[in-house]
Amino acid sequence: MNKEIFVSLLRGLGYPVPHGCLVSALGDFRSWPRELQHSRVLVLKPIDEGNSLSIEMLDGQAAAAEAIARIEPPDRSRFRLEEFVDGPFGTIGIFQVGLELVTGDAVLFDLPDGCRFYDHRLKRKLGDERATPRTLHGRAAERIRDDALKLYRQLNCKGLVRFDFIFNDDIPVYLEANTIPGLYPGSNAALSFQSQFPFEDLLILSTAAQITGHLKGDQC
């Protein structure tokens, strides 16, 4: 899903999302929106990539302006600059089989020392360092499950979907909907459902959900 469209939709629906905008809408950094001017760390990300590819963490407006200057002008509509939201990365999976919506657990990832965000190397376990997953419980977890149920319907999702967020002061700040999540043992989607299904059962159920979704129409 286009991250800029997702954030705009969720802001309109009243969900917490990071403040930011497309790079093509920015001029001199002294005229940037207040939230970007006051953020000590900024995030530059492509709006149409997965696995946290090409994301840059930038310390201050001057560093962000330099990074933006390196982007060719025709490509600046493909990048979003937003405030850095502090907190662990989180995710929750959800799919529909028949009339039933099945939600997974809200899972948070504690990062190794020195890692600033949950990047593609950590997600794909490409190095020696590992993020540590833990299941969220209590009222915050209930809120996230309720959000997932509402968002799945509001965005007209089909098949298996993951909603990703930053857990900031007990509040989920939503980043994106992953409408085609990776599905293998140890993947984020599988971790969300591991307390409910063996991985083989999740494969069968999510495949049934995907088939049902295609029969009903295109995926969100």
N, C-alpha and C positions, 0 to 999 in steps of 0.2 A: 504493500500500500504506500502511496505517496505520503511521506511524513508531514509535509506542509498541509496537505488537505486534511489528514487525520487530526492534526493539532487544531486546525481551524474548526473542524466539525465538533470536536470534543469541547473546545472552549465555548462554542455556541450552545452546547447541551449542558454546560455547567460543570464539567469535570475539570479538575486541576491539571494543567499542562505547563510546560516551560514557556516563558516569554521569549519571543524571538521573531524573526521574519526572514524572508528570502534575501540573499545577498544582493540581488538585483534591485531591491527596494531601498538599499542603504546608500547614503552619500558620505560626506565627511563624517568621521566618527564623532565629532563634537555635536552633530545633529542627530545621532542615533537615539532610538527610544530610551526613556529613562532607565528601564530595567537593564538594558545592555550597558549603559554608561556606568551603572552602579555595581555591576557584577565584576568581581575581581578575577574570575575565571570564566572564559567563554568557550563555547563548543561550536565548531564548524563541522557540518556534516552534509553529505549528499542526501538528497531527499528520496533517492530511488535505489539505494544499495542495501544489502542485507549483511548480517554477521558483523556489524559495526565497522565495515570497511571504510577506509579513507576518512575516518573521524579524527579531528585534531583538537587537542585541549590547549587553549591559548591563555597565557597570563596577561590579562589586561587588554585595553582597547587598541593600544599601539601595535601589539603583537598580532591581534586579530586583523587590523587594517593591513598589515604587511602580508599576512596569509591570503587575504582577499585579493590583494594586488597581484598575486601570482596566478590567480584564476583568470583564464581568458574571458573577456567580457561576454561572448555568446553563451558561455557555460555558467554564468553567475546565477541564472534562474534555476539551476539544478542544485544549488547549495543553500542551506539554511544556517544562520547564525543565531544561537540562543544562549541564554544564561545557563551556567552550570548549576545543577541541582545536586546538593550534597546528600549522600545516603547510599545504602546498598541497592544494587540492581535487583529487580524482582520480576517475576513472570507468573502467569496463570494460564492454564490451557482450558479449552472448552470445545465441545462438539455436540452435535445433535444427531440422534438416531431415532427415526420416527418422529414422535411428538415430544420426546424426552431430551432435555438439555442436560448434559453431563459436565460438571465443572470439576477441575482438578484442585489441588492444593495451591495456595499462594506460596511460592518458593523464593527465598532471598539468597543472594550469593555474597559471602564475605570474601573480600579480595586479599591476595597476598600483600605483604608489606611492600610499599613502593609503587604499587599499581594504582593509577588514578581513576580508571574506569574499567568496565567489563568489556574488554576489546575482543577482537575476533580470535586472537591467539588463545585467550582464556576460554572463550566459548567453544572453540574447536579442539582444545587441549593439545595445542601444537608444541608447547614447551614443557619445561620441568615444573613450572609454577602452576598451581591449581587454585581455582576459586572454590570455596567451601559452601555447598548448598545447605540450607536449613529451612524447614517448614515453618511458616508463620501460623500462629494460633491466636485465638481470642477475637475481640471485636474488630480489630483491624483486618483480620483474615475474613471475617464475615462480610465486612464492607466491600472488600475486593471481590469476593465471590458474587455479591449482589451487583456490583458494577459490571462484572463480566457477563452476567446474565442479561442485564439491560443493554449493554453495548452490543452484544451478539445480535439482539433483535433490532436495535436502533440502526445498526450499520448493515443489516440484512446479510449477515455472514452465513456461509455454508461450509460444511466440512469442519476439519480440525483447525482451530485458530488459537494463537497465543497473544495475550495482551501483555506488553512489557511496560515497566514503570520503574521509577526511583522511589524508594520508601523514605520519605523525608519527614521527620518529626511525627511519625505514626500516620502519615497521610500518603497515599499513592499519587505520584505525579506521573501521568501517563505519557509515554514516549511514542508508541506505535502499536499497530496491530500487525502481527506476522501471520499472513493468511495462507502461507505455504511453509509451515515450520519444518525444520529437519526432524526426522523421526528415526532414531536408532538408539540402542541401549546407552543410557547416560546422557542423551540429548535433553535439552531443557523441557521440551514437551513431555518426554517420557518421565522426567523427574517429577513433573507436576501431577502425574497420575500413578506414580509407583506405589502409593499406599492403597490404591483401589484395585489395580489390575496388574497381573504379570505382563511383561512387555509384549508377549505373543498375543494376548487377549486385546491389548490396546491396538495392535496392528490390525486385527480383525475388525474391531469396533470402528476405528478411525477410517478404515477402507469402506465400511458400510456407510459411514457418515458422508464420505466423499462422493460415493455413488448417489446417495440420496440428494446431496446438494446439487449435483449436475443434473439430476432429473428435474429439480425445482427451478434451476436457472444458474446463471454464472455466479462464481464466488465473489464475495465483496472485494 
